[in-house]
């Protein structure tokens, strides 16, 4: 993985921009903004997806596969790369050889933000949903913000947009420290649950990055009162610029009376007034995400009731508890969860809507380093919250394989081996999920890798089994 040089001065102009990894959720959103601002955009990715197709329709030149001879690169004035890129990437090396500016995606986004009033959402979990809630509410409140989110906001059909208003809302990436690049006015920290230790090295360094991020914020820091890591860093901040949110009795925005039967309902207490809400998305964690978004909005000066009503209109983002189909009474969902805390939140949300049905989880471990470090945590979470788990092999993303680190590292940690299958073959996994499922159950795929690609196989296996049962 290329370590970004965040001290590099940003060029005055970027001209024609070539994106390496253009199909990613964050990169595609930034590429759309460059297209919208009149730049010539080209790029490449290792495989086709809906983002690459959409960008072509908007006028970008997109190649599949990385090659120094890809169209657009020879005419590019600058190159933007994703954090998952390796230093031997041929397009990256060609840009370096030509001497054109080479920017990490966070630097390209900082260039776009320029002098806007930035709201940056950071944290190991909940960023995409919280960002989507803020954007949805701002639009309902009559604002016209610019934004870049880590996932497509379902009601808008996009993950990014240029607006005419003063606010720019971004999901800030802490994975490689690049969130420290931004000149943030208002920061939301959803949690400080240590992750990405392959970059930071230890928990203290992870905490220190969040302290620096919060300390650089010029107006307001909104931070969880419930997450232990967030509480640790809050003690090191200027309390006069901090708003806390959560279920803690001393939170500035206090969540109480949470009901998780279906779409979550709850009450927020702010300045001794109670404000009731019911979201369209399920899960106790989404009540907390809404509280953080609410704290940002009231901190910006918006009316509390109107702000919460705007948040309640948020309908979810792609790959966050996203329903893909129902066959024979079995609903198939996909979720981006790839950390034990996220998995717990996703499965708890599924439990709140499944009723008397069961949850069959399909887990694709993401990153060899995370799997090696957290295999036991994953096993404990799945065994506690799912009725059966099917484990695939590791999606390595930016990492090289590590000997002995496979999906079996997770499945072997289950106390009851009857509750788990390790099935590296995707068709076998899809067939096993369909075999287990019955009317009223949920099958849920979980990972930020490419596990969503197994969903059509699962639906087809369910249909085949349904047809055989009816024959």
MOWO-V597005 format. One record per residue. N is the residue number from 1. SS is DSSP state (alpha for helix, beta for strand, coil for the rest). Layout:
N,SS
N,SS
This chain:
1,coil
2,coil
3,coil
4,coil
5,coil
6,coil
7,coil
8,coil
9,coil
10,coil
11,coil
12,coil
13,coil
14,coil
15,coil
16,coil
17,beta
18,beta
19,beta
20,beta
21,coil
22,coil
23,coil
24,coil
25,alpha
26,alpha
27,alpha
28,alpha
29,alpha
30,alpha
31,alpha
32,alpha
33,alpha
34,alpha
35,alpha
36,alpha
37,coil
38,coil
39,coil
40,coil
41,beta
42,beta
43,beta
44,beta
45,beta
46,coil
47,coil
48,coil
49,coil
50,alpha
51,alpha
52,alpha
53,alpha
54,alpha
55,alpha
56,alpha
57,alpha
58,coil
59,coil
60,coil
61,beta
62,beta
63,beta
64,beta
65,coil
66,coil
67,coil
68,coil
69,coil
70,coil
71,coil
72,coil
73,coil
74,coil
75,coil
76,coil
77,coil
78,beta
79,beta
80,beta
81,beta
82,coil
83,coil
84,coil
85,coil
86,coil
87,coil
88,coil
89,coil
90,alpha
91,alpha
92,alpha
93,alpha
94,alpha
95,alpha
96,alpha
97,alpha
98,alpha
99,coil
100,coil
101,beta
102,beta
103,beta
104,beta
105,alpha
106,alpha
107,alpha
108,alpha
109,alpha
110,alpha
111,alpha
112,alpha
113,alpha
114,coil
115,coil
116,coil
117,beta
118,beta
119,beta
120,beta
121,beta
122,beta
123,coil
124,coil
125,coil
126,coil
127,alpha
128,alpha
129,alpha
130,alpha
131,alpha
132,alpha
133,alpha
134,alpha
135,alpha
136,alpha
137,alpha
138,alpha
139,alpha
140,alpha
141,coil
142,coil
143,coil
144,coil
145,coil
146,beta
147,beta
148,beta
149,beta
150,beta
151,beta
152,beta
153,beta
154,coil
155,coil
156,coil
157,coil
158,beta
159,beta
160,beta
161,beta
162,coil
163,coil
164,coil
165,coil
166,coil
167,beta
168,beta
169,beta
170,beta
171,beta
172,coil
173,coil
174,coil
175,coil
176,coil
177,coil
178,alpha
179,alpha
180,alpha
181,alpha
182,coil
183,coil
184,coil
185,coil
186,beta
187,beta
188,beta
189,beta
190,coil
191,coil
192,coil
193,coil
194,coil
195,coil
196,coil
197,alpha
198,alpha
199,alpha
200,alpha
201,coil
202,coil
203,alpha
204,alpha
205,alpha
206,alpha
207,alpha
208,alpha
209,alpha
210,alpha
211,alpha
212,alpha
213,alpha
214,alpha
215,alpha
216,alpha
217,coil
218,coil
219,coil
220,beta
221,beta
222,beta
223,beta
224,beta
225,coil
226,coil
227,coil
228,alpha
229,alpha
230,alpha
231,alpha
232,alpha
233,alpha
234,alpha
235,coil
236,coil
237,coil
238,coil
239,alpha
240,alpha
241,alpha
242,beta
243,beta
244,beta
245,beta
246,beta
247,coil
248,coil
249,coil
250,coil
251,coil
252,coil
253,beta
254,beta
255,beta
256,beta
257,beta
258,beta
259,beta
260,coil
261,coil
262,coil
263,beta
264,beta
265,beta
266,beta
267,beta
268,beta
269,beta
270,beta
271,coil
272,coil
273,beta
274,beta
275,beta
276,beta
277,beta
278,beta
279,beta
280,beta
281,beta
282,beta
283,coil
284,alpha
285,alpha
286,alpha
287,alpha
288,alpha
289,alpha
290,alpha
291,alpha
292,alpha
293,alpha
294,alpha
295,alpha
296,alpha
297,alpha
298,alpha
299,alpha
300,coil
301,coil
302,coil
303,coil
304,alpha
305,alpha
306,alpha
307,alpha
308,alpha
309,alpha
310,alpha
311,alpha
312,coil
313,coil
314,coil
315,coil
316,coil
317,beta
318,coil
319,coil
320,coil
321,coil
322,beta
323,beta
324,beta
325,beta
326,beta
327,beta
328,coil
329,coil
330,beta
331,beta
332,beta
333,beta
334,beta
335,beta
336,coil
337,coil
338,coil
339,coil
340,alpha
341,alpha
342,alpha
343,alpha
344,alpha
345,alpha
346,alpha
347,alpha
348,alpha
349,alpha
350,alpha
351,alpha
352,alpha
353,alpha
354,alpha
355,coil
356,coil
357,coil
358,coil
359,beta
360,beta
361,beta
362,beta
363,beta
364,coil
365,coil
366,beta
367,coil
368,alpha
369,alpha
370,alpha
371,alpha
372,alpha
373,alpha
374,alpha
375,alpha
376,alpha
377,alpha
378,alpha
379,alpha
380,alpha
381,alpha
382,alpha
383,alpha
384,alpha
385,alpha
386,coil
387,coil
388,beta
389,beta
390,beta
391,beta
392,coil
393,coil
394,coil
395,beta
396,coil
397,coil
398,coil
399,coil
400,coil
401,coil
402,coil
403,coil
404,coil
405,coil
406,coil
407,coil
408,alpha
409,alpha
410,alpha
411,alpha
412,coil
413,coil
414,coil
415,coil
416,coil
417,alpha
418,alpha
419,alpha
420,beta
421,beta
422,beta
423,coil
424,coil
425,coil
426,alpha
427,alpha
428,alpha
429,alpha
430,alpha
431,alpha
432,alpha
433,alpha
434,alpha
435,alpha
436,alpha
437,coil
438,coil
439,coil
440,coil
441,coil
442,beta
443,beta
444,beta
445,beta
446,beta
447,coil
448,coil
449,coil
450,coil
451,alpha
452,alpha
453,alpha
454,alpha
455,alpha
456,alpha
457,alpha
458,alpha
459,alpha
460,alpha
461,alpha
462,alpha
463,alpha
464,alpha
465,alpha
466,alpha
467,alpha
468,alpha
469,alpha
470,alpha
471,coil
